[in-house]
Amino acid sequence: MTTRPKRRIADDQKYVHFVTFSCDRRRRLLDLDYPRRILLGVLNHQLSSLDAKCVGFVVMPDHVHALIWLPETGMLSRFMHGWKRMASYRIREWYRNAETNYFQAAEMGDRFWQPKYYAFSIYSDRKLEEKLDYIHLNPVRAGLVSKAIDWPWSSA
């Protein structure tokens, strides 16, 4: 049996980070507007607390893409941990109180998010534009809208 090398996330230079994370078992826990609002509110809080910037984002029913710039190196893991932890806590609480039927149907389970996230650093303007196009066209490719600007849960 071969073992895969451990995936390493580079966070040693001040580049924009392309990050992706998904709901556990790709459940559609972000189908409703209010959980999306919570997720973006927590993102805004995290950005403000660390003086960071979000260059672009899209919230899909079962995953999230974002382009994040952090003012110091070595902050990405802490940023992502805080965003995912605080958002999952608040979204779960909202489901328990406001949408109990959906909460039961979605089988919340022990985890809200998949444990890891995918990230890589953007080193050029061309790559940044490519990734912005990619995230903005995600709802179009998924058949949720016909034009990227019609999806209200993105920076398009």
N, C-alpha and C positions, 0 to 999 in steps of 0.2 A: 504494500500500500504506500502510495506517495503522499507526502504532506505538502500542502501549499504553503508558500512563504507567508509569514505574517504581514498583513497589509499595514503600511506605515503612512500616516498622514503628515505631509510636510507642512510645517507651520513655523519655519525659521526665517522667513522674509516677509516684508509687508506687501503682499499681493492680495488681490481679490480672490476669495475662496468660493468655488462653485460647490454647493452642498446639496445633497439629496437625502431625504429620510422618508421612511414609509410607515404606515400603520402596521401593527403586528398582524401577520397572516394576510396582509393586503386587504383588510376589512375596510369598508367604505365609511369610516368614522367621521369623515370630513364632508359628508354629503349635504349637511344642513348649514345654513348661513351662520347661525350663532356660534357653533364650534369654530368656524373659519374666522369669525370676528375675534374670538378669544385667542386663537393662534396668532393672528396678526397683532393684536394688542400686546401679547407677551413678547413678540418679536420687537415691537416698538419700545417696550420697557427695557429689554436687554440691550438694544442699540443705544438707548439714552444712557443707561447706567455705565456703559463701557466707552462712550463717545465713538461708537462704531457707525458704519453706514451700510445700508442695504441698496445695492445697485439695481437689483431686479429680483422678482419673485413670481411664483405661481403656486396656488394652493389647489390641488386636485382632490377628488373624493377620497383617495387612499394614499397619497404621497405629496411631498412638498419639494420644490426646488427653490434655491435662493443663491444670490451672489452677494457675499458679505465681505466688507473690508473692515479690518480691525486695526486700531492705531498702534498696537504693539504686537510683536511676535509671541507665539506660545499661548495665545488666548483662545484659539478656536475650540479646543476641546471643552474648556470651561463655558464658553458661550453656548455651544450646542447642548451641553448637558443641562444648563439652566433653562434654555428655551424649551427643550423637550420635556423636562421634568415639570416646570411650572405650567406649561400648556396642558399636559396630560392631566395634571391634578385638577385644574379649573374646568376643563372640558368634561371630565368624568363627573365632577360635582354638578355641572349644568345638566348633563344627561340624567343623573339620578333624581334631580329636582324637577326638571321641566319636560323631559322626553323619556319617561320611564319605559314606554312600549318600544321605542327605537333602541334604547339601551339594552333591553332584554333580547330583542331580535338580533342585535349586532354581536351578542355573546362577548361581552367586554373582556372576560378572561383576566389573567394576571397582569398582562402587559398591554399598554396602549400603543407604543411604538416598537418597531423592531429595535433590538438593542444597539445596533451600530448605525452609523451614517456614512455616506460616501462623500468624499471631498477631494478636490484637487485645486491647485493654485493656478490662477490665470496669469500668464506672463506677457501677454501682448494685447493690444487694442483689437486686433483681428479676432483673436480667440474670445475676448470678452463679447464682441458683437455676435459671434457665432453662438455662444452660450445664451445670450439674451434672446436671440431668435429662437433657439431651441426651447427655452422655457416658455416663451410667449406663445409658441405654436403648439404646445402640449395639449391644451384644450381643443384645438382644431383637429389634431391628429386623433384625439379620443372621441371625436364626434359630438362634443358638448356644445360647440358653437361653430359658425362658419367663418368668422373672422376673429383674430386674436383680440382685437380691441373690444369685442362683445363679451368677453369673459371678465366679470367684475372682480375676480379673485386673483388678479395678477397686476403687475406693474405696467402691462401693455397700455 
